[in-house]
Amino acid sequence: MSKKILITGGAGFIAHHVIDKILSSTDWKIITLDRLDFSGNLNRLNEVVMAYPEIERKRVKVIHHDLKAEINPEIAASIGRVDYISHLAAGSHVDRSITYPLEFVMDNVVGTAHILDYSRKLDSLERFAYFSTDEVFGPAPYGVNYKENDRYNSTNPYSATKAGAEELVVAFENTYGLPSLITHTMNVFGERQNPEKYIPMVIKKVRDGDLVTVHANSKKTVAGSRHYIHAEDVADALLFLYNYDISSMSADITGAKCQKFNIVGKDEIDNLELAEFIAKTQKKGLNYEMVDFHSQRPGHDLRYALDGSKMANMGWTPQSAYERLEKTINWSLKNDRWLSI
Ligand SMILES: NC(=O)c1ccc[n+]([C@@H]2O[C@H](COP(=O)([O-])OP(=O)(O)OC[C@H]3O[C@@H](n4cnc5c(N)ncnc54)[C@H](O)[C@@H]3O)[C@@H](O)[C@H]2O)c1
């Protein structure tokens, strides 16, 4: 019997790439659960799924549900038996979390509690994967790349709700024996990303000759940086983790069991370098201004950085961000309806 995976937030940006990857590289059945808010777009999922033959398309089932409410027996029956869960549904836009922090507590903390409470009662579940973020560690001074079990230091409500949800996952593994894992993923890019995000925003601004704002330090001399990673690499890392015998990995020296994994892009790229690369790929000039983003907008940090050696030692590394970036830029220009949704 083929395996079945439940993916929350399947109409969202990263999850639709995860669904694409599972369709292309496994025979698993996929149930996706989403409430379809402004960032969840069924056209995104539809575009990916419709590229497969009808027999493959039938492997995907979409269920409308808002995780602020529990998974009731009718929805559980509609989902049926589940082998894997990937919990990606979340409020994900940092600016919105600063304006509406309570909404983020409801979606990210309460929503995670609801999916965990449903998961702990499943007999067949092999692994629950929670998608967290590098932002739980807060800003990384130059020279510091956080390891999986370093201390947390949230600088905005989004990060705090992701960190809070992580602790619920840890507690459900410790209390109920829920087989879990947590990923910390760095900034993800790729096809069909929400145009509020930096990379699609810069692609569009460069195309239209508009001024690009580059997030920098207070003296406006050093641009912020990230280890950008393509969503397909993230999906690949997730499948790698599902296939890895995590249960044989030992607890840390303090006895903590729940394994955490940093999924880190290959190259650290600063925001000016990135904007220049986007302009060069389009064969256009870059009209830009460095701004002291951090002082103007609390909650945004100049640099985030994770150490990817744990996954590398296990045998997983991502592809080069630059190659993926070039493809994403060209794809986005050809499919430019995704730049203005
Ligand atoms: N994008 C990144 O760079 C990044 C980096 C690290 C971690 N993450 C995490 O990965 C996950 C996916 O991120 P994304 O960028 O694809 O987000 P996204 O905003 O594109 O998608 C989120 C999806 O979750 C759904 N959703 C939100 N709240 C819900 C609720 N209460 N009930 C049901 N569905 C709900 C939305 O409708 C949407 O389809 C999130 O958990 C995010 O915190 C993202």
The ligand as an SDF file (V2000), in Angstrom:
LIG
                    3D

 44 48  0  0  0  0  0  0  0  0999 V2000
    9.2410   31.3490    3.2510 N   0  0  0  0  0  0  0  0  0  0  0  0
   10.3490   31.2080    3.9980 C   0  0  0  0  0  0  0  0  0  0  0  0
   11.3970   31.7510    3.6450 O   0  0  0  0  0  0  0  0  0  0  0  0
   10.3310   30.3530    5.2600 C   0  0  0  0  0  0  0  0  0  0  0  0
   11.5300   30.1730    5.9640 C   0  0  0  0  0  0  0  0  0  0  0  0
   11.5240   29.3590    7.1000 C   0  0  0  0  0  0  0  0  0  0  0  0
   10.3490   28.7490    7.5200 C   0  0  0  0  0  0  0  0  0  0  0  0
    9.1830   28.9600    6.8410 N   0  0  0  0  0  0  0  0  0  0  0  0
    7.9740   28.2940    7.3280 C   0  0  0  0  0  0  0  0  0  0  0  0
    7.5090   27.4300    6.2900 O   0  0  0  0  0  0  0  0  0  0  0  0
    6.0960   27.4050    6.2750 C   0  0  0  0  0  0  0  0  0  0  0  0
    5.5440   27.7830    4.9130 C   0  0  0  0  0  0  0  0  0  0  0  0
    5.9890   29.0990    4.5780 O   0  0  0  0  0  0  0  0  0  0  0  0
    5.5130   29.8050    3.2250 P   0  0  0  0  0  0  0  0  0  0  0  0
    6.4390   30.9080    2.9460 O   0  0  0  0  0  0  0  0  0  0  0  0
    5.2590   28.7880    2.1970 O   0  0  0  0  0  0  0  0  0  0  0  0
    4.1250   30.4160    3.7270 O   0  0  0  0  0  0  0  0  0  0  0  0
    2.8500   30.8980    2.9110 P   0  0  0  0  0  0  0  0  0  0  0  0
    2.3550   32.1130    3.6380 O   0  0  0  0  0  0  0  0  0  0  0  0
    3.1160   30.9920    1.4600 O   0  0  0  0  0  0  0  0  0  0  0  0
    1.8240   29.7000    3.1260 O   0  0  0  0  0  0  0  0  0  0  0  0
    1.2120   29.4560    4.3500 C   0  0  0  0  0  0  0  0  0  0  0  0
   -0.0520   28.6580    4.0620 C   0  0  0  0  0  0  0  0  0  0  0  0
   -0.6480   28.3130    5.3260 O   0  0  0  0  0  0  0  0  0  0  0  0
   -2.0420   28.5640    5.2500 C   0  0  0  0  0  0  0  0  0  0  0  0
   -2.5000   28.8690    6.6150 N   0  0  0  0  0  0  0  0  0  0  0  0
   -2.0940   29.8910    7.4040 C   0  0  0  0  0  0  0  0  0  0  0  0
   -2.7350   29.8360    8.5810 N   0  0  0  0  0  0  0  0  0  0  0  0
   -3.5600   28.7520    8.5290 C   0  0  0  0  0  0  0  0  0  0  0  0
   -4.4770   28.1630    9.4390 C   0  0  0  0  0  0  0  0  0  0  0  0
   -4.7370   28.7340   10.6290 N   0  0  0  0  0  0  0  0  0  0  0  0
   -5.1480   27.0450    9.0620 N   0  0  0  0  0  0  0  0  0  0  0  0
   -4.9350   26.4760    7.8470 C   0  0  0  0  0  0  0  0  0  0  0  0
   -4.0830   26.9970    6.9310 N   0  0  0  0  0  0  0  0  0  0  0  0
   -3.4090   28.1270    7.2760 C   0  0  0  0  0  0  0  0  0  0  0  0
   -2.1950   29.7430    4.2830 C   0  0  0  0  0  0  0  0  0  0  0  0
   -3.4970   29.7820    3.6970 O   0  0  0  0  0  0  0  0  0  0  0  0
   -1.1080   29.4240    3.2590 C   0  0  0  0  0  0  0  0  0  0  0  0
   -1.5820   28.6060    2.2190 O   0  0  0  0  0  0  0  0  0  0  0  0
    5.6320   28.3200    7.3980 C   0  0  0  0  0  0  0  0  0  0  0  0
    5.3910   27.5350    8.5350 O   0  0  0  0  0  0  0  0  0  0  0  0
    6.8130   29.2410    7.6330 C   0  0  0  0  0  0  0  0  0  0  0  0
    6.8550   29.7060    8.9610 O   0  0  0  0  0  0  0  0  0  0  0  0
    9.1540   29.7490    5.7230 C   0  0  0  0  0  0  0  0  0  0  0  0
  1  2  1  0
  2  3  2  0
  2  4  1  0
  4  5  1  0
  4 44  2  0
  5  6  2  0
  6  7  1  0
  7  8  2  0
  8  9  1  0
  8 44  1  0
  9 10  1  0
  9 42  1  0
 10 11  1  0
 11 12  1  0
 11 40  1  0
 12 13  1  0
 13 14  1  0
 14 15  2  0
 14 16  1  0
 14 17  1  0
 17 18  1  0
 18 19  2  0
 18 20  1  0
 18 21  1  0
 21 22  1  0
 22 23  1  0
 23 24  1  0
 23 38  1  0
 24 25  1  0
 25 26  1  0
 25 36  1  0
 26 27  1  0
 26 35  1  0
 27 28  2  0
 28 29  1  0
 29 30  1  0
 29 35  2  0
 30 31  1  0
 30 32  2  0
 32 33  1  0
 33 34  2  0
 34 35  1  0
 36 37  1  0
 36 38  1  0
 38 39  1  0
 40 41  1  0
 40 42  1  0
 42 43  1  0
M  CHG  2   8   1  16  -1
M  END
$$$$
